[in-house]
Amino acid sequence: MGRLEGKVALITGVGSGIGQATAQLFACEGARVVGADRNAVTGAATVAAINATGGTATFVAADISREADCENMVKVAVETYGRLDILHNHAGILHPLDGPITELSAQAIDETFAINCKGMLFTVKYGARQMIKQGGGAIVNTGSDLAYIGLANLTAYTASKSAVVGVTRTLAVELAAHRIRVNAVCPGFTFSGMNTALQADRAFMDQMRLDYLVPELGQPEDVAQAVLYLASDEARFTTGAALVVDGGHTIK
Ligand SMILES: NC(=O)c1ccc[n+]([C@@H]2O[C@H](COP(=O)([O-])OP(=O)(O)OC[C@H]3O[C@@H](n4cnc5c(N)ncnc54)[C@H](O)[C@@H]3O)[C@@H](O)[C@H]2O)c1
């Protein structure tokens, strides 16, 4: 029996990378998955691949920077599968205009926060309402190791991800009475669509490999396994935590 048998899980950002790997893993573990993404082509492809291999999944197009889309994702989950047990707030961006603080634009800050913070909060707003009605649930927010370690020239992104980790604690306290656990996963460098530009920067990648105790760096599946743990009943005593999955980057 799968570790998520009987559960309904809503995951944002399933079109690529870590979100895609997590959707696949959750489905393999028996969850019925509602996968959301603003990219309808890649998001629907992830869901189609799950259904083609014996899993159960539904795609919903959503831009999480819009409150109405966050509300609709939860509605689709409940209308399709009758409930919502797990919410994984994964979708997020590294803004192309993020950079040195002396050059940082309002656009980079606003667009980063609109997705990485506001989108997460609105999704929890509607997801938690449903979980409260049901009497419990598990929420996993995607933070970053940059909430714990300084890396120059990623100021808007780091600010947004530090906020995710901070508010995870607040939400854990606020929702505990409803038996809703809230945790964060904090990945280190993980090969995905988000960092293709960085992957092409040889000097940056060489430095990353020196900075990590696991020089292979991360694959989406490595992070998905941590999300699975936090979302599953095996983590029933874990709430308000931030699980760092970073090949030893932050402790070095
Ligand atoms: N890859 C890393 O090294 C790394 C490290 C730490 C944290 N993260 C976090 O992981 C998440 C990104 O995942 P990834 O690395 O697999 O990247 P990715 O770019 O491969 O996937 C992100 C997915 O989210 C979707 N998305 C972006 N904005 C959206 C929006 N407004 N509404 C709905 N969907 C949206 C994209 O279309 C894409 O499918 C972010 O939250 C990021 O902060 C990644």
PDBQT file of the ligand as one rigid body, heavy atoms in Angstrom, charges set to zero:
ROOT
HETATM    1  N1  LIG A 301      15.772  24.299  -8.328  1.00  0.00    +0.000 N 
HETATM    2  C1  LIG A 301      16.416  24.778  -7.250  1.00  0.00    +0.000 C 
HETATM    3  O1  LIG A 301      17.665  24.783  -7.173  1.00  0.00    +0.000 OA
HETATM    4  C2  LIG A 301      15.609  25.294  -6.102  1.00  0.00    +0.000 A 
HETATM    5  C3  LIG A 301      16.247  25.528  -4.874  1.00  0.00    +0.000 A 
HETATM    6  C4  LIG A 301      15.505  26.026  -3.820  1.00  0.00    +0.000 A 
HETATM    7  C5  LIG A 301      14.155  26.245  -3.977  1.00  0.00    +0.000 A 
HETATM    8  N2  LIG A 301      13.562  25.995  -5.170  1.00  0.00    +0.000 N 
HETATM    9  C6  LIG A 301      12.138  26.283  -5.297  1.00  0.00    +0.000 C 
HETATM   10  O2  LIG A 301      11.482  25.351  -6.143  1.00  0.00    +0.000 OA
HETATM   11  C7  LIG A 301      10.439  26.020  -6.848  1.00  0.00    +0.000 C 
HETATM   12  C8  LIG A 301      10.703  25.942  -8.333  1.00  0.00    +0.000 C 
HETATM   13  O3  LIG A 301      10.740  24.617  -8.717  1.00  0.00    +0.000 OA
HETATM   14  P1  LIG A 301      11.812  24.043  -9.740  1.00  0.00    +0.000 P 
HETATM   15  O4  LIG A 301      13.168  24.243  -9.219  1.00  0.00    +0.000 OA
HETATM   16  O5  LIG A 301      11.430  22.670 -10.069  1.00  0.00    +0.000 OA
HETATM   17  O6  LIG A 301      11.692  25.063 -10.996  1.00  0.00    +0.000 OA
HETATM   18  P2  LIG A 301      10.976  24.942 -12.401  1.00  0.00    +0.000 P 
HETATM   19  O7  LIG A 301      11.155  26.301 -12.994  1.00  0.00    +0.000 OA
HETATM   20  O8  LIG A 301      11.493  23.756 -13.135  1.00  0.00    +0.000 OA
HETATM   21  O9  LIG A 301       9.425  24.684 -12.065  1.00  0.00    +0.000 OA
HETATM   22  C9  LIG A 301       8.597  25.705 -11.593  1.00  0.00    +0.000 C 
HETATM   23  C10 LIG A 301       7.182  25.481 -12.114  1.00  0.00    +0.000 C 
HETATM   24  O10 LIG A 301       6.333  26.448 -11.495  1.00  0.00    +0.000 OA
HETATM   25  C11 LIG A 301       5.519  27.034 -12.486  1.00  0.00    +0.000 C 
HETATM   26  N3  LIG A 301       5.131  28.384 -12.081  1.00  0.00    +0.000 N 
HETATM   27  C12 LIG A 301       5.932  29.479 -11.972  1.00  0.00    +0.000 A 
HETATM   28  N4  LIG A 301       5.209  30.533 -11.615  1.00  0.00    +0.000 NA
HETATM   29  C13 LIG A 301       3.931  30.119 -11.475  1.00  0.00    +0.000 A 
HETATM   30  C14 LIG A 301       2.721  30.767 -11.136  1.00  0.00    +0.000 A 
HETATM   31  N5  LIG A 301       2.677  32.090 -10.898  1.00  0.00    +0.000 N 
HETATM   32  N6  LIG A 301       1.584  30.037 -11.061  1.00  0.00    +0.000 NA
HETATM   33  C15 LIG A 301       1.619  28.727 -11.331  1.00  0.00    +0.000 A 
HETATM   34  N7  LIG A 301       2.721  28.054 -11.691  1.00  0.00    +0.000 NA
HETATM   35  C16 LIG A 301       3.875  28.748 -11.773  1.00  0.00    +0.000 A 
HETATM   36  C17 LIG A 301       6.357  27.030 -13.755  1.00  0.00    +0.000 C 
HETATM   37  O11 LIG A 301       5.540  27.130 -14.921  1.00  0.00    +0.000 OA
HETATM   38  C18 LIG A 301       7.082  25.697 -13.638  1.00  0.00    +0.000 C 
HETATM   39  O12 LIG A 301       6.356  24.630 -14.218  1.00  0.00    +0.000 OA
HETATM   40  C19 LIG A 301      10.432  27.457  -6.391  1.00  0.00    +0.000 C 
HETATM   41  O13 LIG A 301       9.530  27.617  -5.326  1.00  0.00    +0.000 OA
HETATM   42  C20 LIG A 301      11.855  27.634  -5.944  1.00  0.00    +0.000 C 
HETATM   43  O14 LIG A 301      12.008  28.703  -5.038  1.00  0.00    +0.000 OA
HETATM   44  C21 LIG A 301      14.246  25.524  -6.235  1.00  0.00    +0.000 A 
ENDROOT
TORSDOF 0
